[in-house]
Amino acid sequence: MKNLLMIPLIASLAWLGTAHAAGDAEAGKTKSAMCAACHGPDGNSVAPNFPKLAGQHPDYTVKQLKEFKSGDRTDATMNGMAMALSEQDMADIAAFYASQKAAVGTAAEDKVALGEAIYRAGNAASGVAACAACHGPTGNGNPMAKFPSLNGQHADYTTVQLKNFRTGTRANDAGSMMRGVAKGMSDAEIEAVAQYIQGLN
């Protein structure tokens, strides 16, 4: 219960340190050419293991790029890609992707009911908070708190990230919020939520 109460508090404070260079979407379009092979020319990746970036909040994208560059978030490909980026490059690329329209996928019908239940209400018995509390009922996220937009994200990618949070392999979440949530989730709940998110709009 204590973890559930901490989420709104952290969310309300997370915006305080928000300061960054303004991004130029047109410049970002050119700079994102190196990203297109994995994430698609408009940020709608075709491969389900690469995240969709289209429509993502720019502050969140910048945060991830900075953390890939610093090593606070690890990925063999992204750590190298981010190393060459300046803060302005990151802001420009993030602005470009934010200006693109995200393509929504289709959820597996047999997982929607459980996925929606966890997304909207969580699981009080295991201490899992509702995803909607931070990411919104339609998955649009919270840009002020740097909580990402999730709607339409590939289920495969979301599943991997939730499992990484659960094991602590990914640990760049403010206040360990995502690690705390994912720790209480079963594989079935993770897969169901990921499918629900894939079809959410």
N, C-alpha and C positions, 0 to 999 in steps of 0.2 A: 504493500500500500504506500509506503514511503517513497518508493521509486515512481509510482504513478503521480504523486503530489509534486515531485521535483520537476517533472516535465514542463508544466506551464511556467514555473518560476524561471527555469533556464531559458525557455523560449522568449520570455518577456525581457530578459537581460541580454540576450545574444546580439541584439542589434546595436548595442552601445559602441562597439569598436569598429563599426563599418565605415571605412574610408579607403577609397581606391581611385586609381586613374580612370577617367571617363573613357569608355571604349568607342571605337569607330567601326561600325558594322561593315562599311565598305572596305576598309583596310583589312578587317578581319576575314572577309571573304577570300581575299588573296592569300593571307597568311594561313588560312585553314586548308589550303590545297594539300598540305602534307598530312592532314588528318583524314582526308576523304577516303583513303584506301580502307580504313577500318570503320569510320563513322558515317560514311556516305557524303556526297557533295553538299547536301543540305542538312546534315546532321541526323538523318534517318538511316541508321545503319541497317544493312540487310542481314548480316550475320548476327544470330541471337546472343552470341557471347560478347559482342561489343555494344556498349550502351548507346541508346539514342540520345543525342545532345540537342536536337531541335526543340526550341521552346523552353529550354532550361534557363532558370534565373541566372543572370550573369555573375552575381556575387558568389553563387555556389560554384559555378564553373571555375572562376578565378581561384577560389579557395582550394579546390581539388588540384588545379594545376600547380599552385604554389606548394602544396603538400607533396605532390609527386616530385617536384624539383628538390625540395628539402629532404625527401626520404621519409617524411612523416606518414605518407601513404606509399605502399610499395606495389609495383607492377613492373615486370622486366622491360616491357615496351615503353610504358608511359614515363617511367623515371628518366629514361634516355631522351625521349621526345621533349619533355618539359625542361630539361637541363639547358637547352639552347634558347629558351624563351625569356624575353624581358617582361617586366610587369606590364608594360604597354602592349606587348604582343598578346599577353594573356587577356588583358581587358578587351582588346580588339576582337580576338577570336571568340571570347565569351559573348560580346555584343552581337557578333554575326549569328552565332547559334541561337541566341535569344530571339532574334528577329525571324527565325524560320518556324514554320508550322510543324508541330509534331504529328506523326502518323500513328493512329491508334490501331492496335492489333485486335485479335479475337481471343477471348478466354476459353479454356477448356470447360465445357458445360458441366462435367462431373465434379469440378472443383470450385465452381462459382459460389455455391451456398456457404461452404465453410470459409472460403476466402473473404467473402463479403462480411460474414459474421465477425471474423477476426479484425478485418480492416476497420469496420465501423464501431465495434464494441469491445474488441480485445478479448482477453480470457482472464477474468478475475481470479479464477481458481489457481492459475499458474503465474499470476502477476504480470501478464502481458497487456500493455496499454494499447488502446485503439490507435491504429495507424493514422486515422482521420484527425486525431487530436493535434498532430503536428503537420501532417501533409494535406489536410483539408478533405472534405467529403468527396470532392471530385478529383483529388490527387494533384491539385495545383501547387501545393507546397506553401511555404511562407518565406518570401524573399527577404524580408527584414531580418529574420532569424537564420537565414541561410539554410532553411530546410528545403530540400529539392522538390521540384515537380516530379511526380512519379507516373502520371497517367500515360498509358500506352507503352511504358518501358518493357523491353523484352523480358519475358518470364525467366528465361535461362540466366540472364544477367542478374536479375533481382534475386533469384535463388542463391546464386553464388555469393553475392554480397551479404545477404542475411546469414548464410552459413559462416562466412568469414568474420562477421561481427560476433556471431555466437562463439566461435573458437578464439576470438581475440586476434586473429590474423590481420583483420582490418581494425584499426584503433584510432581513427582520426575523427571520431564523433565527439562533439562537445559534451562534457560531463558524463561520458560513457553511456549516453542515452540509448543509442542503438544496440550497444553490447548488452545493456540491461534488458532491453525488450527481446532481442533475439535469443538470449540465454534461456528464456522460458518457453521458446517455441519448439514444437516437434518438427520433424522433417515434413510431415503431412501438412501442418499448418503453414510452414514456409512455402511449400510448393503451391498450396491453395491461394495464399495471399499473392504470390507472384503471378499466378494466372489471372486472378481478379484484377490486379493492377494493369496487366497487359491489355485488358479490354476496357479499362476505366477511362471515361471522358466526361 
